Amino acid sequence: MVGYVSTRDLIPLYGLYDLLFADHGLSVGQISSLFVIWSVVSFVAEVPSGAWADTVSRRGLLVFASVLYTAGFTVWILVPSYAGFAAGFVLWGISGAIQSGTFEALLYDELVARDAAGDFAKLLGYANSGAMVCNLLATLTAAPLYVLGGYPLVGWVSVGATVVHGCFALLLPAAPKVEEADETLEAADDRLGLAARYATMLRAGLGEVTREAVVRRGVLLSAVLIAFLAFDEYFGLLARDGGTATASVPLLVAITVSGQVVGTALAGRTASMRAVTMGRAVAVAAILLGGGALLGGVPGFLALGVGYGILGNAMIVSESRVQDAITGPARATVTSVAGLFGEVAAVLIYAGFAVGSLWLSVTALVAALALPVLLSAVLVRRWLPPLVHERDARSI
C-alpha cells in the first residue's frame, strides 16, 4: 500500500515542470490554464470514476490509472508544446480521478477485513508521507539530472518512475468491499448486471453526501483543504520570482516537500485532535504561508514548508473522519465527491492566479492565498467530523 502511493510521487519533473512550461514559451496565464484543464478533467471524471470503483475491481482500476499516468508524462517529453502539455494533463487528470477515491476505499476495506479500521489515518498518513519522501528525493535529483541532460533526461527518468508505480499497483490486495446488506444492490446485480449496479452505487454515494449532515460537512471540509494544497504548483515560480537560479529551484521546493513529509507522517498522532485545536493549527499554517511567501529565500521556504505540513496533516485527519462517517455501500463514490469539490475549488485558485498575474507578481498572489486559508480555520472548527466514539456518545 505504502509503496503504491509513494512511487506515484517519485517524479523528478515535479520540481521543474512549471519551469519546463515557461522555458517552452508559455506565460503564467497559459500555465495557469493548463492547471485549469487538469482540474476540470479531474472533477469531470472524479465522481463517475468513484462509482466505477464501487462497481468493479478497485485494484484493476488502479492499474489502469497507472497506465494513463505513464502516458501523460510520455506525451510531455515527445510533444513539448502547449497542446502536448494539455494532452498530458488530460491523461494525468483522468488517472488522478480514478486513483483518488478508489485507493482510500480499497485501503479502508482492507483494514476492515483485518479488523484494523482504526489504523486508517495512521496508514494513510504514512502512505502520504512516503509519497512526500519520494517527492523530496525526486525533487532533489531533478537538479543534477537537469544539469546532466536538461529537461529530456528529467522527463524520461520520470516516465521510468511511473512504470515502477504501475508494478506496485499490480501487487495491491483486493479485499472484499464493505457493504451493508442491501436488497436493492442484490437485485441490481441479479437482474440488470453491471450497468444497474453502477447507477445504484452512484445514487447511493450522492444520496449519502446530500442526506447525512456529518458526511456532507466532512466532504466539503476535505475539499477545501485539498484545494489549498494545490498552489504548490506555483512554488517553483515563486522561487524564481525571488531570484533563485533554475538549477537551485528544486532545492527550495524540496523544503516544502519536507514539511509535508513530517505533517502527513504525524496524522496518526493527530487523528484524535479536537476540531478547535485543529482549527487553530490551520490558522497558524495560514500565517506561515503568507509570511513565507513574502519573506522568500531559505527562511521563507522553511515557513512555507511548516505551513504546508500542517495543511497536509489536517487534510489526512479530515479524510479519515469522513471514512469513519460513511455508512453506505458507495465508499469510493462518497470519497470522490470530496475530490470533485476539491478540484472545483482548485480551478478557482488557478483561474485567480491567471487573472491576478496580469497585475500582481507570483509572490503577491501566493501571499494573498493566506487569507482564505485563515478563513478556513473556522470551517475546521465547525465541520470536522467527530470521532466515532464521540458520535456514539451523543446518540446515547
C-alpha positions, 0 to 999 in steps of 0.5 A: 500500500505504502509503496503504491502511493509513494512511487506515484510521487517519485517524479523528478519533473515535479520540481521543474515542470512549471519551469519546463512550461515557461522555458517552452514559451508559455506565460503564467496565464497559459500555465495557469490554464493548463492547471485549469484543464487538469482540474476540470478533467479531474472533477469531470471524471472524479465522481463517475470514476468513484462509482466505477470503483464501487462497481468493479475491481478497485485494484484493476482500476488502479492499474489502469490509472497507472497506465494513463499516468505513464502516458501523460508524462510520455506525451510531455517529453515527445510533444513539448508544446502547449497542446502536448502539455494539455494532452498530458494533463488530460491523461494525468487528470483522468488517472488522478480521478480514478486513483483518488477515491478508489485507493482510500476505499480499497485501503479502508476495506482492507483494514476492515477485513483485518479488523484494523479500521482504526489504523486508517489515518495512521496508514494513510498518513504514512502512505502520504508521507512516503509519497512526500519522501519520494517527492523530496528525493525526486525533487532533489535529483531533478537538479543534477539530472537537469544539469546532466541532460536538461529537461529530456533526461528529467522527463524520461527518468520520470516516465521510468518512475511511473512504470515502477508505480504501475508494478506496485499497483499490480501487487495491491490486495483486493479485499472484499468491499464493505457493504451493508446488506442491501436488497436493492444492490442484490437485485441490481446485480441479479437482474440488470448486471453491471450497468444497474449496479453502477447507477445504484452505487452512484445514487447511493454515494450522492444520496449519502453526501446530500442526506447525512449532515456529518458526511456532507460537512466532512466532504466539503471540509476535505475539499477545501483543504485539498484545494489549498494544497494545490498552489504548490504548483506555483512554488517553483515560480515563486522561487524564481520570482525571488531570484533563485537560479533554475538549477537551485529551484528544486532545492527550495521546493524540496523544503516544502516537500519536507514539511509535508513529509513530517505533517502527513507522517504525524496524522496518526498522532493527530487523528484524535485532535479536537476540531478547535485545536485543529482549527487553530493549527490551520490558522497558524499554517495560514500565517506561515504561508503568507509570511513565507511567501513574502519573506522568500529565500531559505527562511521563507521556504522553511515557513512555507514548508511548516505551513504546508505540513500542517495543511497536509496533516489536517487534510489526512485527519479530515479524510479519515473522519469522513471514512469513519462517517460513511455508512453506505455501500458507495465508499469510493463514490462518497470519497470522490465527491470530496475530490470533485469539490476539491478540484472545483475549488482548485480551478478557482485558485488557478483561474485567480492566479491567471487573472491576478498575474496580469497585475500582481507578481507570483509572490503577491498572489501566493501571499494573498492565498493566506487569507482564505486559508485563515478563513478556513480555520473556522470551517475546521472548527465547525465541520470536522467530523467527530470521532466515532466514539464521540458520535456514539456518545451523543446518540446515547 
